[in-house]
Amino acid sequence: MLPKVLLTGASGLFGSNMLRLAQSRYDLHGLYNRNPVFVPGVRTESVDLTDSAATLALLRRVQPEIIIHAAADANIDHCEVDHALALRNNVEVPRLLARYAAQNDVYFVQFSTDAFFEGAGRLFSEEDSPTPLSYYGETKLLAEEAIRAVHPASLIIRTNFFGWNLRDGLGLGEWILTRLRKEEALPLFDDVYFSPIFVNFLAEILFDLIQLRATGLLNVAGRDPLTKLEFGRKIAAAFQLNPKFILPTSLDTAGLRARRSHAMALDVTKLQALFPNRDLSIQRGIQTFRECLENGYVQALKS
């Protein structure tokens, strides 16, 4: 029998791709909140994870062997406004899920973030001390601490990913591509560094990490730090679109409500030691992003 996996955030960028890619590997049960997702052969249902009683009842009914918690309130400015809701979504929910997992011998995977650091010209390792600038970052750090406290054998993944989404235009990569195709002005930060990984690659790495029953904290990201501006130009080149619509802009003049970091690139030395043959380059990631459009993957995802 296939391992029974409960996946939260099933309608999100990672979750919707995970449901497609993992069908032959796991007995999947996907959870979404307001945006339904239907994948042939996969059970999905809606649940408000902040309703503790409903969530626990569902867990007892499904009885998963593995929980992958990819759901979160990732709207950084919204988190800055509504602290209470951000705490419920980003701290209390993962604590509840991790506690259930610990009490029932369930392997638990938590998706964290790269929005923890500030410091130009460097990569951040698992050993670096986080200094989040936003309340969103604070909640994700609190979640990591809560999970380690209740379920020390969990796997916590810090990441930043791009790819095709079930819902059109959501996610940085697809948003950039949509604006370029429409020949609309596309402002991108030239002073924010990150290290994104193609979402399908992230899912494939997660399959291997689950097989290993890896635990602890691990950066799962691309190997190439670059600015958001450079990322947009690479997408334009890969899809043979005109880059003149890409406009360099600065984070410092963006007028965003929540503070953001200029430097979020993650050190993937540990990841590369685990999987030395994996190509984590941004070039390969964007190339595969394009190939998924050409080979019918995207049409199947969004159908």
Salt bridges, closest charged atoms under 4 A:
ASP27 OD1 - ARG43 NH2 2.56
GLU45 OE2 - HIS29 NE2 2.66
GLU45 OE1 - ARG61 NH2 3.03
ASP73 OD2 - HIS78 ND1 3.10
ASP77 OD1 - ARG260 NH1 2.57
GLU118 OE2 - HIS262 ND1 3.02
GLU127 OE2 - LYS270 NZ 2.76
ASP128 OD1 - ARG122 NH2 2.82
GLU144 OE1 - ARG148 NH1 3.88
GLU144 OE1 - ARG158 NH2 2.78
ASP168 OD1 - LYS302 NZ 2.77
GLU174 OE2 - LYS302 NZ 2.86
GLU184 OE1 - ARG179 NE 2.96
ASP191 OD2 - HIS262 NE2 3.96
ASP208 OD2 - ARG278 NH2 2.30
ASP224 OD1 - ARG223 NE 3.36
ASP252 OD1 - HIS262 NE2 2.80
ASP279 OD1 - ARG223 NH1 3.94
GLU291 OE2 - ARG284 NH1 3.69
GLU294 OE2 - ARG290 NE 3.21
